[in-house]
Amino acid sequence: MADKKKGELTEEKREEGLEAGKTIEETFERLEELLNKMEDGNCSLEESFRYYEAGIKMIRSCYEKIDEVEKKLIVLNEEDMEQ
């Protein structure tokens, strides 16, 4: 049973696009895969909800990564202006 739990957590993380080293582009690709699964109509309501929830988490992850990059750009621009 512990193995199943461990496997579920791995699958859950994969669906969320939160694995270490995931780029924004890779996360968007995964989001598109989830959207296609939901649009094909072959998944249950529970699966659709799980995909939706994972998609929201992926979008949040992308926002956080973009925010980090924006902050770095601000710092670089400020340093450039000081010179």
N, C-alpha and C positions, 0 to 999 in steps of 0.2 A: 504494500500500500504506500510506503514511503517513496518508492520509485515512481509510482503514478503521480503523487503530489509533486515530486521534483520535475517530472516531465510536463505537468500542467503549468508549473511556474515558468519553465523554459518557453513553452508555447505562448503563454500569456505575455512574456517579455518580448518575444519575437513579434507578436501582433501589435504590441505597443510601439515598436520601432525604437526601443530604448536601449538596445544592446550597445555595448561600448564600441565606439568607432563608427557608428552609423552617421552618415552625412545627411544633410537636409534632403539632398536629391534622392538618396536611398530610401529615406522615410517617405517622401512623396510617392515613390514607386510602390512602396508597400501600401500606402493609402489607396492608391489607384487599384491595387489588387483587391483590397477589401471592398471598395466600391463596386467593382465588377462582380464580386461574389454576392453582394446584396442585390444588385440589379438583375442578376440572372434568375432570381426568384426561386432558386432551389434550396434555400436555407430556411430553417425554422425561425420563428419569431425570437426565440432565445438566442440563436446564433446571430441573427441580425442585430439584436441589442448588444451582444458581446462585441461584434465588429464595430458597431457605432461607438461604443465606449472606448474601444482600443483606438479608433480613429481620432476621437477627441483628445486622448492622451498623446497621440502622435503629433497632432496640431499644436498642443501646448508645448511639447518638446521642441518643435520647430521654432515657435515664438521665442522660447528661452534661448535657443542657439542664435537666432537672429538678433535678439537683444544684446547678447554677449558681444557679437561682432560690431554692432552699432556703438556700444560703449568703448570698444577698443579703437574704433575709427575716431571717435570724439577725442580720446586721449592723444592719438597720433596727430590729429589736426591741431590740437592745443599746443603740443610740443613743437610742431612746425611753425605755428604763429609766433612762438616765443623766440625763435631763432632769427 
